[in-house]
């Protein structure tokens, strides 16, 4: 069992174990208090300390055969090859494009995660999470989301035949709500801030007996987002970039990518992990504030309204892990305001890249770092564009 610093890099070995031989008490563990927890029924937090849970650390096999493309190309590194003889839950995920364009005076490789089936990076995590849910025999799930994670979970649950209820902030994007309903999800709108939807989802799951399938907490979701790193590694000719930039709310893409690159390093396939940059919107920046203050946990914040609805997460459950990952790579956290975010939406559009405001936060933060000389002209930079502009067309309708 891994301790507080022994976080799983790939993170899904318990799927095969629970499906093939029944769950054991050590399927999951809490890195904070070292409690072992059975993976079936699927838990969402440590029963002893309410902390996040991890799967056993499983090194990747550098000699494993990788076939196909997209998330499930990396099945040998996810530990899901022997999931009771069933196929992965898939919607035909492609390898997402890596597009070189000029930005801030250098060439930047933007990774277009909107090319995934539901239009955001969340499909990476949802595909693996729903596979685990199906192998565990889960008939119904509950999630809370500002839109993208809920849409991804609803789509893959529809594919897997799992009932899905998503609690959303009442102010969530109408396009995202329509997408949720199109997948057959039951949508519960909750008045108040983003955290109110979380509280309602936890209560709803307890009342209904459904599994609370939190994308912010479930380690199988992070195993899926690790494929961002594997895919980028292959697209770079089996190399890693110097810098990788992500918009951060809960931090599931940055943290998953860190674990993926770290797993490649541990397997001897690369010699380093890129410097990680997490970008938050000034209206809700608990991790950037903590980074600047030298804190190990998210700083207290009072969120303000912002069009970057996908990253308005005041208390990210894995915030300490995100901060530790950024610091381990010599990276940093920065903030941008909505004005800079909208400028990035406009300028990306003029390059042919139509993204939602949340995604543009990363590009806006990259611009700040370039203007401040914190990224060198010769650095290879990958920047994640995490969601399609079609998710928020109503917000961009008057953009000039």
C-alpha positions as CSV (number, residue, x, y, z in Angstrom):
1,X,0.0,0.0,0.0
2,X,1.3,3.4,-1.0
3,X,1.9,6.1,1.6
4,X,1.2,9.8,1.5
5,X,3.8,10.3,-1.2
6,X,3.2,7.0,-3.1
7,X,0.5,8.2,-5.4
8,X,-0.4,5.9,-8.3
9,X,0.8,7.2,-11.6
10,X,-1.5,5.1,-13.9
11,X,-4.1,4.3,-11.3
12,X,-6.6,1.7,-12.5
13,X,-5.3,-1.7,-11.5
14,X,-8.2,-2.2,-9.1
15,X,-10.6,-2.4,-12.0
16,X,-9.2,-5.7,-13.2
17,X,-8.8,-7.0,-9.6
18,X,-12.4,-6.3,-8.5
19,X,-13.9,-7.6,-11.7
20,X,-11.9,-10.8,-12.0
21,X,-11.5,-11.9,-8.4
22,X,-13.7,-9.8,-6.2
23,X,-12.7,-6.6,-4.3
24,X,-10.2,-6.8,-1.5
25,X,-9.8,-4.4,1.4
26,X,-6.7,-3.0,-0.2
27,X,-8.3,-2.1,-3.6
28,X,-8.2,1.6,-2.7
29,X,-6.3,3.5,0.0
30,X,-6.3,6.9,1.6
31,X,-2.9,8.5,1.3
32,X,-3.6,10.8,4.2
33,X,-4.5,8.2,6.9
34,X,-3.4,5.0,5.1
35,X,-6.8,3.4,5.5
36,X,-7.5,0.5,3.0
37,X,-11.0,0.6,1.4
38,X,-12.8,-1.9,-0.8
39,X,-13.5,-0.7,-4.3
40,X,-16.9,-2.4,-4.4
41,X,-19.3,-0.7,-3.8
42,X,-17.6,2.3,-5.3
43,X,-16.6,4.7,-2.5
44,X,-16.2,8.4,-3.1
45,X,-14.1,9.3,0.0
46,X,-12.1,7.8,2.8
47,X,-14.5,6.5,5.5
48,X,-12.0,7.3,8.2
49,X,-10.9,10.9,7.4
50,X,-13.1,11.9,4.4
51,X,-9.9,12.3,2.2
52,X,-9.5,11.4,-1.4
53,X,-8.8,7.8,-2.3
54,X,-6.1,6.3,-4.6
55,X,-5.6,3.0,-6.5
56,X,-2.5,0.9,-5.9
57,X,0.6,2.2,-7.7
58,X,1.3,0.1,-10.8
59,X,4.3,0.9,-13.0
60,X,3.6,0.9,-16.7
61,X,5.2,-1.7,-18.9
62,X,7.5,0.0,-21.4
63,X,7.3,-3.0,-23.7
64,X,3.5,-3.2,-23.8
65,X,1.9,-3.2,-27.3
66,X,-0.2,-0.1,-27.8
67,X,-2.9,-0.5,-30.5
68,X,-5.5,1.8,-31.9
69,X,-5.8,5.5,-31.0
70,X,-7.3,7.6,-28.3
71,X,-7.9,6.8,-24.6
72,X,-8.1,3.0,-25.0
73,X,-4.9,2.8,-27.0
74,X,-3.3,2.9,-23.5
75,X,-5.3,0.0,-22.1
76,X,-2.1,-1.9,-21.1
77,X,-1.1,1.1,-19.0
78,X,-4.5,1.5,-17.5
79,X,-4.8,-2.0,-16.1
80,X,-8.2,-2.6,-17.8
81,X,-7.3,-5.3,-20.3
82,X,-8.8,-8.1,-18.3
83,X,-12.0,-6.5,-17.1
84,X,-14.1,-9.7,-17.0
85,X,-13.9,-10.2,-20.7
86,X,-15.9,-7.1,-21.6
87,X,-14.9,-4.3,-24.0
88,X,-14.0,-0.8,-22.9
89,X,-16.8,1.7,-22.7
90,X,-16.0,3.8,-25.8
91,X,-17.5,6.4,-28.1
92,X,-14.7,6.2,-30.6
93,X,-12.3,8.6,-28.8
94,X,-9.7,10.0,-31.3
95,X,-6.2,11.2,-30.7
96,X,-6.8,14.9,-30.2
97,X,-5.0,17.3,-32.6
98,X,-1.8,19.0,-31.5
99,X,-1.8,22.3,-33.6
100,X,1.3,24.5,-33.8
101,X,0.3,28.2,-34.0
102,X,2.0,31.5,-33.1
103,X,1.1,32.8,-29.7
104,X,2.8,35.5,-27.7
105,X,5.8,35.6,-30.0
106,X,6.6,31.9,-30.0
107,X,5.1,28.7,-31.6
108,X,2.8,26.9,-29.2
109,X,1.3,23.5,-29.6
110,X,-2.3,23.7,-28.6
111,X,-3.9,20.4,-27.9
112,X,-7.6,20.5,-29.1
113,X,-9.5,18.4,-26.5
114,X,-12.8,19.6,-28.0
115,X,-12.2,16.9,-30.6
116,X,-13.3,14.3,-28.0
117,X,-16.9,12.9,-28.4
118,X,-18.7,15.3,-26.0
119,X,-16.5,18.3,-26.7
120,X,-14.1,18.4,-23.7
121,X,-11.2,16.6,-22.1
122,X,-13.6,15.2,-19.5
123,X,-14.2,12.2,-21.9
124,X,-10.8,10.9,-21.1
125,X,-11.7,10.5,-17.4
126,X,-15.3,9.5,-18.0
127,X,-14.5,6.6,-20.3
128,X,-12.3,4.9,-17.7
129,X,-14.5,5.8,-14.8
130,X,-17.6,4.4,-16.4
131,X,-15.8,1.3,-17.4
132,X,-15.0,0.8,-13.7
133,X,-18.6,1.5,-12.7
134,X,-19.9,-1.0,-15.2
135,X,-17.4,-3.7,-14.1
136,X,-18.5,-3.0,-10.5
137,X,-22.2,-3.7,-11.5
138,X,-23.3,-0.1,-10.7
139,X,-26.8,0.5,-12.1
140,X,-27.2,4.3,-11.3
141,X,-24.9,7.2,-10.6
142,X,-25.1,10.8,-9.4
143,X,-22.6,13.5,-10.3
144,X,-22.3,17.3,-9.8
145,X,-20.9,19.4,-12.6
146,X,-20.9,22.9,-14.2
147,X,-21.6,21.0,-17.4
148,X,-18.6,19.3,-19.1
149,X,-17.9,16.5,-16.6
150,X,-21.6,15.8,-16.3
151,X,-22.0,15.7,-20.1
152,X,-19.1,13.3,-20.4
153,X,-20.4,11.0,-17.6
154,X,-23.9,11.1,-19.0
155,X,-22.7,10.1,-22.5
156,X,-20.6,7.2,-21.3
157,X,-23.3,6.1,-18.9
158,X,-25.8,6.1,-21.8
159,X,-23.3,3.9,-23.7
160,X,-22.9,1.6,-20.8
161,X,-26.6,1.4,-19.8
162,X,-26.2,3.1,-16.5
163,X,-28.7,5.6,-15.2
164,X,-27.3,9.1,-14.6
165,X,-28.4,12.1,-12.6
166,X,-26.4,15.3,-12.7
167,X,-26.8,18.2,-10.3
168,X,-25.8,21.5,-11.9
169,X,-25.6,25.1,-10.9
170,X,-28.8,26.8,-12.0
171,X,-26.7,29.3,-14.0
172,X,-24.9,26.7,-16.0
173,X,-24.6,27.1,-19.8
174,X,-27.9,26.3,-21.6
175,X,-26.0,24.4,-24.3
176,X,-24.4,22.2,-21.7
177,X,-27.8,21.5,-20.0
178,X,-29.3,20.6,-23.4
179,X,-26.4,18.2,-24.0
180,X,-26.9,16.5,-20.7
181,X,-30.6,15.9,-21.5
182,X,-29.8,14.7,-24.9
183,X,-27.9,11.8,-23.3
184,X,-30.9,10.9,-21.2
185,X,-29.5,12.2,-18.0
186,X,-31.8,13.5,-15.3
187,X,-30.8,17.1,-14.7
188,X,-31.3,18.8,-11.3
189,X,-30.6,22.5,-11.3
190,X,-29.5,23.9,-7.9
191,X,-29.6,27.6,-7.0
192,X,-26.5,29.2,-5.5
193,X,-22.8,28.7,-6.0
194,X,-21.1,25.7,-7.6
195,X,-20.6,24.1,-4.2
196,X,-24.4,24.0,-3.6
197,X,-24.6,21.5,-6.5
198,X,-22.0,19.3,-4.9
199,X,-23.9,19.3,-1.6
200,X,-27.1,18.4,-3.4
201,X,-25.5,15.6,-5.3
202,X,-24.0,14.0,-2.2
203,X,-27.4,14.2,-0.5
204,X,-29.2,12.9,-3.6
205,X,-26.9,9.9,-3.9
206,X,-27.4,9.0,-0.3
207,X,-31.2,9.3,-0.6
208,X,-31.5,7.3,-3.8
209,X,-28.8,4.6,-3.1
210,X,-27.0,5.6,-6.3
211,X,-23.2,5.8,-6.5
212,X,-21.8,9.3,-6.2
213,X,-19.4,9.2,-9.2
214,X,-17.4,12.4,-8.5
215,X,-15.0,13.2,-11.2
216,X,-13.1,15.4,-8.8
217,X,-12.5,12.5,-6.4
218,X,-12.6,9.2,-8.2
219,X,-9.1,7.9,-9.0
220,X,-10.2,6.1,-12.1
221,X,-11.1,9.5,-13.6
222,X,-7.4,10.6,-13.1
223,X,-6.2,7.4,-14.8
224,X,-8.1,8.5,-17.9
225,X,-6.7,12.0,-17.9
226,X,-3.2,10.5,-17.7
227,X,-3.7,9.6,-21.3
228,X,-3.2,13.3,-22.2
229,X,0.4,12.8,-21.3
230,X,0.8,9.5,-23.1
231,X,-0.7,10.9,-26.2
232,X,1.3,14.1,-26.2
233,X,4.4,12.1,-25.6
234,X,3.8,10.1,-28.8
235,X,2.8,13.2,-30.8
236,X,6.1,14.7,-29.8
237,X,8.1,11.8,-31.1
238,X,8.2,10.1,-27.8
239,X,9.6,13.2,-26.1
240,X,8.0,15.6,-23.6
241,X,7.6,19.4,-24.0
242,X,9.4,21.8,-21.7
243,X,6.3,23.4,-20.4
244,X,2.6,22.3,-20.2
245,X,-0.2,24.8,-19.5
246,X,-3.6,23.9,-18.2
247,X,-6.7,25.8,-17.0
248,X,-7.3,24.6,-13.4
249,X,-10.4,24.3,-11.3
250,X,-10.4,20.9,-9.7
251,X,-7.1,20.2,-11.5
252,X,-8.0,16.7,-12.8
253,X,-6.4,17.3,-16.2
254,X,-3.1,18.8,-14.8
255,X,-2.9,16.1,-12.1
256,X,-3.7,13.2,-14.4
257,X,-1.2,14.5,-17.0
258,X,1.5,14.9,-14.3
259,X,0.9,11.3,-13.2
260,X,1.1,10.1,-16.8
261,X,4.4,11.9,-17.5
262,X,5.8,10.7,-14.1
263,X,4.9,7.1,-15.1
264,X,6.8,7.5,-18.4
265,X,9.8,8.7,-16.4
266,X,9.6,5.9,-13.9
267,X,9.5,3.4,-16.9
268,X,12.6,5.0,-18.3
269,X,10.8,6.3,-21.4
270,X,11.6,9.9,-20.7
271,X,14.1,11.6,-18.4
272,X,11.9,14.4,-17.0
273,X,8.4,15.7,-16.5
274,X,7.5,19.1,-18.1
275,X,7.2,22.2,-16.0
276,X,3.5,22.4,-15.2
277,X,1.6,25.7,-15.2
278,X,-1.9,25.9,-13.7
279,X,-4.0,28.9,-14.7
280,X,-7.0,30.0,-12.6
281,X,-9.5,32.8,-13.2
282,X,-9.1,35.6,-10.7
283,X,-12.8,35.2,-9.6
284,X,-11.9,31.8,-8.0
285,X,-8.2,31.1,-7.5
286,X,-7.7,29.0,-4.3
287,X,-4.7,27.2,-5.8
288,X,-2.9,30.1,-7.3
289,X,-3.4,32.0,-4.0
290,X,-2.0,29.0,-2.1
291,X,0.9,28.7,-4.4
292,X,1.9,32.3,-4.0
293,X,1.6,32.1,-0.2
294,X,3.6,28.9,0.1
295,X,0.6,26.9,1.3
296,X,0.2,23.1,0.9
297,X,-3.6,23.2,0.7
298,X,-6.1,25.4,-1.2
299,X,-6.5,28.9,0.2
300,X,-9.9,30.1,1.4
301,X,-11.7,32.1,-1.3
302,X,-15.1,33.7,-1.9
303,X,-15.9,33.0,-5.6
304,X,-17.2,35.8,-7.8
305,X,-19.2,35.4,-11.0
306,X,-17.1,34.6,-14.1
307,X,-17.7,33.2,-17.6
308,X,-15.1,30.6,-16.8
309,X,-17.8,28.4,-15.2
310,X,-15.9,25.2,-15.6
311,X,-13.2,26.2,-13.1
312,X,-15.1,27.9,-10.4
313,X,-14.1,25.3,-7.7
314,X,-13.4,27.0,-4.4
315,X,-12.3,23.8,-2.5
316,X,-10.8,21.4,-5.0
317,X,-10.6,18.0,-3.2
318,X,-7.3,17.2,-4.8
319,X,-5.9,20.7,-4.4
320,X,-3.0,19.6,-2.3
321,X,-1.9,17.1,-4.8
322,X,-2.2,19.6,-7.6
323,X,0.0,22.1,-5.7
324,X,2.6,19.4,-5.0
325,X,2.7,18.3,-8.6
326,X,3.2,21.8,-9.9
327,X,6.0,22.4,-7.4
328,X,7.7,19.1,-8.1
329,X,8.2,20.1,-11.7
330,X,9.4,23.7,-11.0
331,X,6.2,25.1,-12.4
332,X,3.9,27.7,-11.2
333,X,0.3,28.9,-10.8
334,X,-1.0,32.1,-12.3
335,X,-4.3,34.0,-12.5
336,X,-6.0,36.0,-15.2
337,X,-9.1,38.1,-15.2
338,X,-12.2,37.8,-17.4
339,X,-10.9,40.5,-19.7
340,X,-7.8,38.6,-20.5
341,X,-9.8,35.5,-20.9
342,X,-12.2,37.0,-23.4
343,X,-9.2,38.5,-25.3
344,X,-7.8,35.0,-25.6
345,X,-11.2,33.6,-26.8
346,X,-11.2,36.3,-29.6
347,X,-7.5,35.8,-30.6
348,X,-7.7,32.0,-30.6
349,X,-10.8,32.3,-32.8
350,X,-8.8,34.4,-35.3
351,X,-6.4,31.5,-35.5
352,X,-9.2,29.1,-36.2
353,X,-9.6,27.7,-32.7
354,X,-13.1,28.2,-31.2
355,X,-13.0,27.5,-27.5
356,X,-15.2,28.1,-24.5
357,X,-14.1,30.8,-21.9
358,X,-12.8,28.2,-19.4
359,X,-10.4,26.8,-22.1
360,X,-9.2,30.2,-23.0
361,X,-8.0,30.8,-19.5
362,X,-5.0,28.6,-20.2
363,X,-4.0,30.6,-23.3
364,X,-4.5,33.8,-21.4
365,X,-2.2,32.6,-18.7
366,X,0.4,31.5,-21.1
367,X,0.4,35.0,-22.6
368,X,1.0,36.5,-19.2
369,X,4.0,34.2,-18.6
370,X,5.5,35.0,-22.1
371,X,5.1,38.7,-21.6
372,X,6.8,38.4,-18.2
373,X,9.7,36.4,-19.6
374,X,8.9,33.4,-17.4
375,X,8.9,31.1,-20.5
376,X,11.9,31.2,-22.8
377,X,11.6,31.8,-26.5
378,X,13.2,28.4,-27.2
379,X,10.9,26.4,-24.9
380,X,8.6,23.8,-26.4
381,X,5.1,24.6,-24.9
382,X,1.9,22.5,-25.0
383,X,-1.3,24.3,-24.0
384,X,-4.5,22.4,-23.3
385,X,-7.6,23.8,-24.9
386,X,-10.0,21.9,-22.9
387,X,-13.5,22.6,-24.3
388,X,-15.4,23.6,-27.4
389,X,-16.7,27.1,-28.0
390,X,-20.0,25.5,-28.9
391,X,-20.4,24.8,-25.2
392,X,-20.9,28.6,-24.6
393,X,-22.0,30.1,-27.8
394,X,-24.6,32.2,-26.0
395,X,-21.8,33.9,-24.1
396,X,-19.6,34.6,-27.1
397,X,-22.5,35.8,-29.4
398,X,-21.5,39.5,-29.0
399,X,-17.7,38.9,-29.0
400,X,-15.9,41.4,-31.3
